[in-house]
Amino acid sequence: MTNIVSLVLLLGLVFPSLDVRWTSSVEESVSIVAEDRVGVVQECLNESHQARVRFELQLCRRRSGWFDYCEAPRAELHTAMFDPVTESYRVVSDRLGDELEPTAIGIPIRSESIRALVSIRKFPISFLLREEFDLPEHPAAYLRVRTVFKCREGGVRAFAHLSRFLTLGIINTVEDFSSWKEFSLTPKVRDNLLIR
């Protein structure tokens, strides 16, 4: 029971930060690392649970005197769990909404499996386009990114759903959402990361 309580407290106290960078000088894709998710992922895997990190990305454009315009978000889901048969961590990555099958790899070293779980090596900006195809070139364009963490296991899940029900949805220990992080797509401020 103390492990469940410590996991819930840890989820509530961590404010994840995201590192977003261009993958190359061509500026067609970004890499993302959710460094502050490492601790909760380690805690989850310590309990032999399944750790899930969902990256949510959205292309937006600032508008003066009105709310920002944002395309519908896209997501990539990473899942990790220890596989006792192969004695390695099975890490599955799935870019939701594309036509490709999820990729699964076995990683024997725990720290490397956690690194694979909390990072995206290459996410194409073109995959985020839905309606405004010239949005990335707009001078007020930016990328919004956040993560959603979930530790899946029977007891923790039941406790989390109960706490959410009893607080009328105010406390959500089932999924832990980070705040949105902004990454400017314009060349003059491209390395300036802002928290909204």
C-alpha positions in Angstrom: 0.0 0.0 0.0 2.9 2.4 0.7 4.2 1.9 -2.8 0.8 2.9 -4.3 0.7 6.0 -2.1 4.3 7.0 -3.0 3.6 6.5 -6.7 0.4 8.7 -6.5 2.4 11.4 -4.5 5.3 11.2 -7.0 2.9 11.6 -9.9 1.4 14.7 -8.3 4.6 16.4 -7.4 6.5 16.0 -10.7 6.2 18.8 -13.2 7.7 17.4 -16.4 9.8 19.5 -18.7 10.3 18.8 -22.3 13.4 19.3 -24.5 12.3 19.9 -28.1 15.0 20.3 -30.9 15.3 20.2 -34.7 16.7 16.9 -35.8 18.7 18.5 -38.6 19.4 21.9 -40.3 16.7 21.0 -42.8 14.1 21.7 -40.1 11.6 19.0 -41.2 11.3 17.1 -38.0 11.9 17.4 -34.2 13.3 15.3 -31.5 11.7 15.3 -28.0 13.0 14.2 -24.6 10.8 14.2 -21.5 13.6 14.1 -19.0 11.5 14.6 -15.9 9.4 11.5 -16.8 12.4 9.3 -16.0 11.7 9.1 -12.3 8.1 8.1 -12.5 8.9 5.6 -15.2 11.6 4.0 -13.0 9.1 3.8 -10.1 6.5 2.2 -12.3 8.9 -0.4 -13.7 10.3 -1.1 -10.2 6.8 -2.4 -9.4 6.8 -4.6 -12.5 4.1 -2.5 -14.1 3.6 -1.3 -17.6 4.8 2.3 -18.2 3.1 4.4 -20.9 4.1 7.8 -22.2 2.0 9.5 -24.8 3.4 12.5 -26.6 0.8 14.9 -27.9 1.9 17.4 -30.6 0.0 20.3 -32.2 0.9 23.0 -34.8 -0.4 26.4 -33.9 -0.4 30.0 -35.1 -0.7 33.1 -32.9 -3.5 35.5 -33.7 -3.7 39.0 -32.3 -6.9 39.9 -30.4 -8.2 36.3 -30.6 -7.4 32.8 -29.5 -4.5 31.0 -31.2 -5.4 28.8 -34.1 -4.3 25.2 -33.6 -4.5 22.1 -35.8 -6.0 19.0 -34.3 -3.3 17.2 -32.2 -1.4 14.1 -33.2 0.1 11.6 -30.8 2.8 9.0 -30.4 2.5 6.3 -27.7 5.4 4.6 -26.1 4.9 1.5 -23.8 7.5 -0.4 -21.8 7.3 -3.5 -19.7 9.8 -6.1 -18.5 9.5 -9.4 -20.3 10.7 -12.3 -18.1 10.9 -14.7 -21.0 13.5 -12.7 -22.9 14.9 -11.0 -19.7 14.7 -7.6 -21.4 12.4 -4.6 -21.6 9.9 -4.6 -24.4 9.4 -1.1 -25.8 6.6 -0.5 -28.3 6.3 2.8 -30.2 3.1 3.6 -32.2 2.5 6.9 -34.0 -1.2 7.1 -33.8 -3.0 8.0 -37.1 -0.4 6.8 -39.5 -0.6 3.7 -41.6 2.4 2.0 -40.2 2.3 -0.8 -37.6 3.7 -0.2 -34.1 7.4 -1.1 -33.7 8.5 -3.3 -30.8 12.1 -3.8 -29.7 13.6 -5.7 -26.8 16.2 -3.7 -24.8 18.2 -5.6 -22.2 19.5 -2.5 -20.4 17.0 -0.8 -18.2 18.3 2.7 -18.5 18.3 2.4 -22.3 14.7 1.2 -22.3 13.7 4.2 -20.2 15.5 6.5 -22.5 13.6 5.0 -25.5 10.3 5.3 -23.6 10.7 9.1 -22.8 12.0 10.3 -26.1 11.1 10.6 -29.8 14.1 10.6 -32.1 12.3 12.0 -35.2 8.8 13.4 -35.5 8.0 14.9 -38.9 6.3 18.4 -38.9 4.5 17.4 -42.1 2.6 14.7 -40.1 1.0 17.4 -38.0 -0.6 19.2 -41.0 -4.3 18.8 -41.4 -6.0 21.9 -42.9 -3.4 24.8 -43.3 -0.6 23.2 -45.3 1.5 26.4 -45.2 1.2 26.8 -41.4 4.9 25.8 -40.6 6.1 28.7 -42.8 3.9 31.3 -41.1 5.9 33.8 -38.9 3.6 33.3 -35.9 3.7 29.4 -36.1 4.8 27.3 -33.2 4.7 23.7 -32.0 2.9 22.7 -28.8 4.1 19.5 -27.1 3.0 17.7 -23.9 3.2 14.2 -22.4 0.7 12.0 -20.7 2.1 9.4 -18.3 0.3 6.3 -17.1 1.4 3.4 -15.0 -0.8 0.4 -15.7 -1.5 -2.3 -13.0 -4.6 -3.7 -11.5 -4.3 -2.3 -7.9 -3.0 1.2 -8.9 -5.6 1.5 -11.6 -8.5 0.6 -9.3 -7.3 3.0 -6.7 -6.8 5.8 -9.2 -10.2 5.3 -10.7 -11.8 5.4 -7.2 -9.9 8.6 -6.3 -11.1 10.3 -9.5 -14.7 9.2 -8.9 -14.7 10.4 -5.3 -13.3 13.8 -6.2 -15.8 14.2 -9.1 -12.9 14.1 -11.6 -10.9 16.9 -10.0 -8.0 14.5 -9.1 -6.9 12.4 -12.0 -4.3 9.9 -10.9 -5.0 7.6 -13.8 -3.1 9.8 -16.2 -0.6 12.5 -15.4 -0.6 15.4 -17.9 2.4 17.7 -18.3 1.9 21.3 -19.2 2.1 22.3 -22.8 5.6 23.4 -24.0 6.0 25.7 -27.0 8.6 25.5 -29.7 8.8 28.4 -32.1 9.1 27.4 -35.8 10.5 30.8 -36.9 14.2 31.0 -37.5 15.0 34.0 -35.3 13.5 32.5 -32.1 13.6 28.7 -33.0 15.7 27.8 -29.9 13.6 29.7 -27.5 11.5 27.2 -25.5 8.5 28.7 -23.7 6.1 27.3 -21.2 2.6 28.5 -21.7 
